[in-house]
Each structure stands twice: as structure tokens, then as C-alpha cells.
Amino acid sequence: MSQQEAHGSTKAYIIGFILSIVLTIIPLVLVLNHMMSRTALFVTIMVMAVLQFAVQLFFFMHIREGEKPRYNVMALVLGIVFVVTIVAGSIWIMTFNSQVQFA
């Protein structure tokens, strides 16, 4: 296994990092400036989250690289577990916080 196979190139990491930053800043700016309706904002945030997931898979988890496909599948399953856990936990916390009323 060569050094290139073991790790991604610096260029790929920089591109992935920049894409991650951009895909994080876009929803942040939209939310902070109230630039969209609630539904459009929700859809935009979900689209950015899916794109962010794809960037993480391809640029940092190297899902498209490797000789043995089982490693790619294991990495994908782990990524999906992380995403489902974070999304479900966030929904649970947001639901709980919306029911709490201060006197």
C-alpha cells in the first residue's frame, strides 16, 4: 500500500475543509439573518446537511478509495449511525426544549 492509498492528498483535504466551512456558513447566515420562511429554511438546512455528509464521506473518510469494498461499507455504516444519532438527539432535545415553559 503506497502512501497515496493510505491517506488522501493535501489538495483533497483542503477542498473538503473549504466545502465543509461553506456548507456550515450558508445555513448559519440564513438563520441569523432570517432570510427565508421556516419551511424553506428547514429544507435548505437539510440539503446542506446531506451535502456536508457527502463531503465528509468522500473527502475525509475516503469512501471512494481502497481496494477492499468492505472497509468502504463499514465507514458508510458508521457515518450513517453518527448522522442518525445526531439528528435523532437534536430532534429529541428541540422537542423537549419547546415543551419547557418558564414561569
C-alpha positions as a LaTeX table, in Angstrom:
\begin{tabular}{lrrr}
\hline
Residue & $x$ (\AA) & $y$ (\AA) & $z$ (\AA) \\
\hline
Met1 & 0.00 & 0.00 & 0.00 \\
Ser2 & 1.52 & 3.28 & $-1.07$ \\
Gln3 & 1.39 & 6.50 & 0.91 \\
Gln4 & $-1.21$ & 7.90 & $-1.51$ \\
Glu5 & $-3.55$ & 4.97 & $-0.86$ \\
Ala6 & $-3.23$ & 5.19 & 2.91 \\
His7 & $-4.09$ & 8.89 & 3.12 \\
Gly8 & $-5.77$ & 11.49 & 0.97 \\
Ser9 & $-3.82$ & 14.20 & $-0.74$ \\
Thr10 & $-3.36$ & 17.61 & 0.84 \\
Lys11 & $-5.36$ & 19.12 & $-2.01$ \\
Ala12 & $-8.32$ & 16.80 & $-1.28$ \\
Tyr13 & $-8.21$ & 17.68 & 2.43 \\
Ile14 & $-8.14$ & 21.41 & 1.69 \\
Ile15 & $-11.04$ & 21.13 & $-0.76$ \\
Gly16 & $-13.02$ & 19.08 & 1.75 \\
Phe17 & $-12.27$ & 21.55 & 4.53 \\
Ile18 & $-13.33$ & 24.54 & 2.44 \\
Leu19 & $-16.52$ & 22.80 & 1.32 \\
Ser20 & $-17.29$ & 21.91 & 4.94 \\
Ile21 & $-16.83$ & 25.53 & 6.03 \\
Val22 & $-19.02$ & 26.84 & 3.19 \\
Leu23 & $-21.74$ & 24.26 & 3.85 \\
Thr24 & $-21.73$ & 25.30 & 7.51 \\
Ile25 & $-21.73$ & 29.05 & 6.92 \\
Ile26 & $-24.62$ & 29.08 & 4.41 \\
Pro27 & $-27.31$ & 27.83 & 6.85 \\
Leu28 & $-25.83$ & 29.91 & 9.66 \\
Val29 & $-26.14$ & 33.13 & 7.65 \\
Leu30 & $-29.65$ & 32.21 & 6.51 \\
Val31 & $-30.80$ & 31.56 & 10.08 \\
Leu32 & $-29.13$ & 34.57 & 11.68 \\
Asn33 & $-30.47$ & 36.99 & 9.06 \\
His34 & $-33.97$ & 35.45 & 8.82 \\
Met35 & $-33.64$ & 35.33 & 5.04 \\
Met36 & $-36.21$ & 32.59 & 4.34 \\
Ser37 & $-39.52$ & 31.27 & 5.55 \\
Arg38 & $-39.44$ & 28.46 & 8.11 \\
Thr39 & $-40.19$ & 25.71 & 5.61 \\
Ala40 & $-37.68$ & 26.91 & 3.05 \\
Leu41 & $-35.09$ & 27.35 & 5.78 \\
Phe42 & $-35.69$ & 23.84 & 7.08 \\
Val43 & $-35.34$ & 22.35 & 3.59 \\
Thr44 & $-32.17$ & 24.36 & 2.95 \\
Ile45 & $-30.63$ & 23.23 & 6.23 \\
Met46 & $-31.47$ & 19.59 & 5.46 \\
Val47 & $-29.95$ & 19.86 & 1.96 \\
Met48 & $-26.79$ & 21.43 & 3.38 \\
Ala49 & $-26.61$ & 18.66 & 5.99 \\
Val50 & $-26.82$ & 15.94 & 3.35 \\
Leu51 & $-24.17$ & 17.68 & 1.25 \\
Gln52 & $-21.99$ & 18.04 & 4.35 \\
Phe53 & $-22.42$ & 14.30 & 4.98 \\
Ala54 & $-21.32$ & 13.53 & 1.41 \\
Val55 & $-18.28$ & 15.81 & 1.72 \\
Gln56 & $-17.24$ & 14.09 & 4.94 \\
Leu57 & $-17.63$ & 10.65 & 3.36 \\
Phe58 & $-15.71$ & 11.39 & 0.19 \\
Phe59 & $-13.00$ & 13.78 & 1.35 \\
Phe60 & $-12.26$ & 12.64 & 4.91 \\
Met61 & $-13.50$ & 9.06 & 5.25 \\
His62 & $-12.18$ & 8.12 & 1.79 \\
Ile63 & $-15.32$ & 6.17 & 0.94 \\
Arg64 & $-14.41$ & 6.02 & $-2.75$ \\
Glu65 & $-10.86$ & 4.81 & $-2.16$ \\
Gly66 & $-9.43$ & 1.47 & $-1.12$ \\
Glu67 & $-9.05$ & $-1.95$ & $-2.62$ \\
Lys68 & $-11.42$ & $-3.75$ & $-0.30$ \\
Pro69 & $-15.03$ & $-2.56$ & $-0.53$ \\
Arg70 & $-15.93$ & $-3.85$ & 2.93 \\
Tyr71 & $-13.98$ & $-1.00$ & 4.51 \\
Asn72 & $-15.97$ & 1.47 & 2.48 \\
Val73 & $-19.23$ & $-0.11$ & 3.57 \\
Met74 & $-18.16$ & $-0.16$ & 7.22 \\
Ala75 & $-17.21$ & 3.51 & 7.02 \\
Leu76 & $-20.54$ & 4.34 & 5.39 \\
Val77 & $-22.49$ & 2.45 & 8.05 \\
Leu78 & $-20.55$ & 4.21 & 10.79 \\
Gly79 & $-21.23$ & 7.58 & 9.17 \\
Ile80 & $-24.94$ & 6.79 & 8.93 \\
Val81 & $-25.02$ & 5.74 & 12.60 \\
Phe82 & $-23.39$ & 9.05 & 13.54 \\
Val83 & $-25.83$ & 11.06 & 11.46 \\
Val84 & $-28.90$ & 9.22 & 12.73 \\
Thr85 & $-27.71$ & 9.60 & 16.32 \\
Ile86 & $-27.02$ & 13.32 & 15.96 \\
Val87 & $-30.26$ & 14.06 & 14.10 \\
Ala88 & $-32.43$ & 11.97 & 16.46 \\
Gly89 & $-30.74$ & 13.51 & 19.50 \\
Ser90 & $-31.18$ & 17.01 & 18.12 \\
Ile91 & $-34.86$ & 16.44 & 17.38 \\
Trp92 & $-35.37$ & 14.99 & 20.86 \\
Ile93 & $-33.62$ & 17.95 & 22.52 \\
Met94 & $-35.50$ & 20.51 & 20.40 \\
Thr95 & $-38.82$ & 18.81 & 21.20 \\
Phe96 & $-38.03$ & 18.79 & 24.92 \\
Asn97 & $-36.95$ & 22.43 & 24.90 \\
Ser98 & $-40.09$ & 23.54 & 23.07 \\
Gln99 & $-42.27$ & 21.98 & 25.81 \\
Val100 & $-40.46$ & 23.65 & 28.71 \\
Gln101 & $-42.18$ & 26.83 & 29.82 \\
Phe102 & $-40.66$ & 29.28 & 32.22 \\
Ala103 & $-42.88$ & 30.94 & 34.82 \\
\hline
\end{tabular}
